[in-house]
Amino acid sequence: MTLTPSPTRSLPDMSIYERRESKVRSYARAMPRLFTRAQGVWMYDENGGRYLDFLSGCSTLNYGHNHPLLKQALIDYITADGITHGLDLHTQAKGEFLTALETLILKPRGLNYRAMFTGPTGTNAVEAALKLARKITGREKVIAFTNGFHGMTLGALACTGNEGKRGGAGVPLNHVSHEPYDGYYGPDVNTADLLEQRLSDPSSGLDKPAAIILETLQGEGGLNVASPEWLRQIADIAKRHGALLIVDDIQAGCGRTGGFFSFEEAGLKPDIVTLAKSLSGMGLPFALTLFSPELDQWSPGEHNGTFRGNNHAFVTATAALTHFWSSDAFEKDVARRGDYLAKRLDAMAAEHDLDTRGRGMMRGLDMKTAAAARRVTKAAFERGLIIETSGAHDEIVKVLAPLTIDDDVLVVGLDIVEACVRLALAPPFVVAAD
């Protein structure tokens, strides 16, 4: 029997959070419940309410909550007194992860990367990538793109387009030029050509960059998808002008778009790749910067972080790679679910004259306005579906269901989305005057 959401109607006691937690919190405002446990695609609150999770920790839980195989691997490791914190010491857990990464991910894709364990979050991986690119090239400028999101620390934030996020920096965010992403000026303007023209013109005012950083599918920016042709052209531009190509695969990687890396479809081999979010498989903090061996010019300790040796994350990451990526079966399954998701969203868009965005299992519906998108997500939560928005104006209803979701449960969730879209766009009910 297929489970359906069963949300709680009563609000929890939130006084401790109001009293002691910063106002910076965001998701909790839209989802005011006290969650106590989670398994698979389901989250439960203190009163036993059941919620279907179409947020997945913003693509941190591609394999769902507490996947039993990953959980058991971690339990076994902890029970055996495995090392928890190891700085950058050689540990068995790290060695097994590197072996799995090499054997199951890199070699089958013809990729030869060194792995740099940074601090525990994606923005740490981006900071390391930017620093390395500047060190290698001796240049300062980085080219990023409109609607890009790369993190909240100063270097990564400088590469981020969103005005609201940039406004929190408190200092100027320099040394980055934000160029138009694929499709920014519509389908008739090739923005890669514009970039080439600017870089080739010594009077354009655009300095030669250390790196070009991009997402192949912009997560927070509104699920904008770059075409394979545009990506390949940007890669050629980077090479021609002596810049390194950085692909930020933190949200779109680890299977979210089908392949393990989002750039596989375009046939790219970026100089540097950043990973985080679902890399650990269980939501444990883990970030990685991958780069070509010839770029490994760090001095010992030149860039480090106290929690770069999260061995618990190594254990669950290894289990995830071994279980899901030992063959192409999982990848094919994700592609099949992605096709179904696209079909359902396309039908909703056609019914209401809307547009869809995204690729694979990272798709959404352009509601045109933030107000309409908020009506959808609010109505969905009232029905027990956790789903959020993205885009420059928060106008995109963004579906990030776990990649492991059962087909019948995916149908249940999309049925809720469909009903909430109709409700959000229904004409207001007016009571006639007597």
N, C-alpha and C positions, 0 to 999 in steps of 0.2 A: 504493500500500500504506500502510495506517495504521500510524504508529509507535506503539509501546508503551513504557512506561517500562522502563529497564534499569539499576537502581541498583547502585552499588558497595557491597560488603559491608565492606571494610576502612576503618578510621578513619584520617584524615590525621594528620600531625604538627601538633598544635595548641599546641605549647610556646610559640611566640612570642605567641599570643593569651592563653594562660594567664598568661604572664609579664608582659605589657605592657598588655593591654587590661583595662578596668574590668570588675568583676563585674556591672555593670548590664546587660550584654548578655543578650538573652533568646532570640530566634529561633535563634541559633547553638547554644543548648543542646539544643533539640529537633531540630535538623537538623545534626548534626556531620559536615559534609563541607566540603571545600575547593572551592568553585565557581570556575570559570575563564572560562566564557562562557555566553551565552544567546541564543536566537533564537526569536521567536514565543512559543509556549507552553512551550518546553523550556529547561531549565537543565542544564549539564554540569559534572561535577566533574573534578578533576585526572587521574583514572584513566579518563576517558571514560564514566563513568556518566551516564545520561540520566534526568531527572526532569521530570514533568509538573507545571506550576506552577498550582495552584489558589489561590494566595495573592495573586499579582500585586502584590507590594509593598504589601499592604493597600489595594488599589484605586488604586495609583500607576501601574500599567501596564495600563490599560484596553485599550490597543491592542497589548499584548504587548511582549516584549523586542525592542529594536532593529528596529522596523518599518522595512523597507527604504526607503520613501519619506521617512520622517522622518529616518532616518540619512543618506540622500543629501543632503537639504536642509542638514543640519548640516555635512556634509563639504564641500559646495560653499561654504558660508559661511565656514568656517574657512580653506579653501584660498585664498579671495579676500581673506584678512586682514580679515574683518569684525570689528567691534568686539566684544570679549568683555565688558568691564566698562564701564558708562557712567553709573554713579550714576543721576540722573534726567534726564540730558541727552536732548535730542531725537536719536534715532537712527533710521535707516531701518528697522531690524528692529522697533523699538517701534512706529513708525508703521504698518507693515504688519500687525502683530498687532492694533492698535486698529481698523484698517479692517476686518479679517476678523471681529473680535469684533462690531463694529457691524453689519456687513452680513449675516453669516451667523447670528448668535446673537441679538443684542438686538432689532434691528428686526423680524425675522419673528415674534418673540414679544411685540411691543408693549411692550418694556421700554426705559426711558430711564434709563440709569445712567452715572455717572462711574466711572472705574476708578482705583483707588489701588494703586500698586505698593508693597507692604510688604516686609519682610524675606522670606527665601526659603521659609519653611515655613508650614503652616496655622495654627499657633498665633500667628504674627505677624499674620496676617490677622484672627484673632479679637480679638487685643489692640487692633488699630486700630479694629475695629468697636465694641468696648466703650468705648474712649476717646472716639470720636466721638459715640456715643449720650449719654454723660454730659456732654460738652461742649455738645451741642445742647439738651438738656433741662434742664441744671442740676441733675439728680438723681443720686444715688449708687447706689441699689438696682437690681440686675438680677435678673430672674426667669429661672431655668433649670429643668431638669426632671430628675426621677429617672432614673437610668441614662444620662444624657447624658454625652458626652465631647467636649471642645472644645480640648484641648491641655494642655501640661505647663508652660508659663510661668505665673506666679502669677495673673494676671487670668483667663486661660483655665482654669487649674486650679481656681480658685474656682467656676467654672461647671460643673465636672466632678463627677459623682456618686460615682465609684468610690473607696471607702475606701482601698485600697492606694495608688492614685496620689496621692490627696490627702495621705496620710500622709508623703509624701516632701518636702512643702513646707518644713517646719521652722518655719513661722510661721502664725499664724491666717489663714484664708481668709475674708475678710469681704465684706460688701456684696452678697451673693447669697442669694436665697431659692430653695430647691429644691422645686418644686411637683410633684404627681403627674402623670406623663405619661399619654397616652391609654391606657386599659386597665389602669392600674396597680392599681386596685381591682377589676378584673374588668369584664365587659361591661355590667353593670347600673348602673355609676356613671359619670356624665359628669364627668370631672375638670375640663373647661372651665367647667362650671357652678360647681364648687367654687372655682375661681380667681376667677370673676366675683363670687361671693359675698364672698370675702375682700377683694378690691379695693374693693368697694362699701361695705364695713363700716368706718367710721372707727375702730372699736374692735378690729379684727382683729389689729392689730400688724404688718400688712404695709404698708410704706410704698409710695407711688406709685413705680413703677419708671421708670428711664431707658429700659430695653429689656426685651423678652422674647426670649430666644435659644433656638432649638430646632433639632434635626435632624428632618426629616420621616421618616426611617428611621434609627434609632439603630444605628450600626455596632458600636462596641465594647461598647455596652450590651446587646447580645443580639439585634439585628435586629428590634427592636420597630418596628412600622409604625403611624404615626398615620393615622387615616382622613381623607379630604378634608374631611368635615364638621367634624371636630374642629379641623383646621388653620384652616379658614375662621373658625370661632368664636374661636379664639385670636387671629387677625388682627383681628377685630372688637373683641375685648377690648382689645388693644393700642391701637388707634385711639381707642376710647372713653375710655381712661384716660390718653391723652397719652404713651404709650410707643412706642418704635420697635420694629418687628419685625425681628429678625435671623435669617435662615435660614443655618445652618452647613451648606453643601453640599460640604464638603471631601471626604468619603468617598462620599457618595451621588450627587454630581453628575458632570458630564462623561460622561453616558450610562449610568452604572452601573444606574440604575433604568429606563432606556428613553429618556426625553427628556433633553435636555442638562442641564436643571435638574430636580431631584427634585420640586420644588413645582409643576411645570407641570400635573400631573393635577388638583391642587386649585384651579387657577386663581388662585393667589396672585401678588401683586406686592409682595414684601417691601421694606421700606425699605432694608435692608442685606443683602447676600449675601456670604458668604465662600467662596472657591474655592482649591484647591491640588491636591495629589496628581497626578491625571492631566491637569492643565491643560497641562503642557508636552508631553505625549504620549509622552515618552521617559524619564521618571523624573528629569529635570533639575529642580533646586529652583526653584519658581515659585509664588508666592501672590498673591492678588488680593482686594481688598475693593471691592465694587461698592455704590454708594449713589445715591439720587435726587439730582439736581443741586442742589435747594434745601438739601440737607444738607452740601454741600461748603463748609464754613465754616472750613477749615483755614487757618492762616497759613503762609506759605512756610517749609518746614523744621520745622514744628511736630511732625510725626511723620515719621521717616525711617528708613533702614536702608542700610548700606553696599552690600548685595547686592540692592537693589531694582531694579537695572538689569542683570539677567542676560540679555544679548542672545542667547546660545545657546538659552535657553529660549523667548524670543520667536520665534525662527526655527522651532523644532520645533512650538511651539504653533500658529503660523500654518499650517504644513503640515498639522497634524492637523485644524484647523478646516476648511481648504480641502478636504482629501481626504474626511473622514468626514461633514461637516455641510453640504455644499453642496446636498444634497437630503435627503428623508426616508427614503431607502433603508436607510441604516445603522441608523437608529432602529427601523424596522420589523424589521430582521434581529435586533437585540438583543431586541425584544419576542418574536419567535418563539423564540429560544433561551431566553429567560426562561420562556416557557410550558412548554417541554420540561423545563427544570430543575425547575420547580414540580411537573410531573407525576411525574418520577422521585423527588423527595424526598417527595411525598405518598404514593407507593406504599411507600417505605421506612417512613414513619411509620405507615401503616395496618398493615403487617406486624408491627410491634413495639409498637404502641400508644404512639406518640410524637407529637410536634407539630412542625410546620414554622413557620418564621419568614421574614419578608423580602418583597421585591418585586423584579421585574425579574431582573437577573443579580447580585443581592445577597441570597442566600437561605441558609438553613441548617436544620439538624435539631437539635431540642432533645432531647439525650440524657438529660436529667433530673439527671445528676450530672456533676461535673467528672471523676471517675474514669473513667466510661464514655466521655466525650468524648475524654479523653487516650488511652484504649485504641484508639479509632478513628484518631486522628491518628498515633499511633505505628505502628500496623499499616499505615496508608496509606503512611507514609514508607518503611517497610521494603519496600514494593512499588513505590516510586519516585514516589509522589504527594505533593506538598507542599501541605498544607492545615492550617489552624489553627483555634483556638477563639475565642469571644467570650462575652459575657454576664456578669452579676454574679458568677457562680460558675464561669466558664469552661465552662459546660455546653452551649454551642451549637457544633456543628461547622459552620463557616462556609465556604461556597463562594464564592470570588471569582475565578473563572476569567476570563481575558482576554475582552473582549467580541468579539474577532475570532476566537475559537477555531473550528476546523472542527467540523462536526457530528459526524463520526465520532470525532474525538479527545475531544470532550465526552462521548460515549457511553463511551469507554474509561475516562475518569476517574471517571464516575459509577458504572460497573460496579465499580471498585475501592472507592469509598465504600460501595456496597451490600454488598460482600463483607466489608468491615472492620466495618460496623455489625453484621452477623450474627455475626461472630467476637467482637466486643466484648460482645454480649449473650447469647452462648451460655452455657448452664449449665456450671459448672466440671466438668472430668472427674475423677472419683473412682475410684481403683483399689480394687477390692474386696479385703478381707482374706482371706488363706488360711483 
